Amino acid sequence: MSKARVALVILGDALLIIAIVLLFEIDKLVNGTLYGYGLVFSNDWAQPYWLMFKVTLALIVVAVILISVVELPYPAFEEKKTNDNSENSAMHFGLSELLFLTR
């Protein structure tokens, strides 16, 4: 795997982690600062807000996990080299080759 690809995976994960931090900053703003400006609690806005917050957080966490698992190299998934010259040896692919073929 190239260094550029690893760097892009790390950059993508870092950007998603920054999005999580910003999401918590928005939550702190809503649940703290805005009450000082007269925000009145109501379940009419709180329930949808909490739902959207939790769903957004879950989607970002899933994205970080998927990017890391799919894109970073894992030796366990690499193709094993064998000295077998049979016809079946051409049919063995590592996980990274299969993922590349499906893109």
Residue, then its C-alpha position, 0 to 999 in steps of 0.5 A: m500500500s502506498k504512503a499516499r493512500v495511508a496518508l489519505v486514510i489518516l486525513g479522512d479519519a482526522l477530518l471526521i474526528i474534527a467533525i465529531v468535536l464540532l458536533f459536541e461544540i454545537d451541543k455545548l452551545v445549544n445546551g449551555t450558551l443559548y439558555g443565557y440568551g433566553l432559550v426555553f426548553s421544550n420537547d418539541w425541539a429537544q427530541p428531534y435535536w437529540l435524535m439528529f445529534k445521536v444519528t449524526l454521531a453514529l454515522i460519523v463513528v461508523a464512517v471512521i471505522l469503515i474507512s480504517v478497516v477497509e482502507l488500511p492494510y492488514p497482514a492477515f488479509e494479504e495474499k499468501k505466497t505459495n509455490d503451488n503452480s496449479e490452475n487454482s493458484a490463480m484464483h486466490f486473491g487477497l482481500s485488498e485485491l478483491l476490494f480493488l476489483t469491486r470499485 
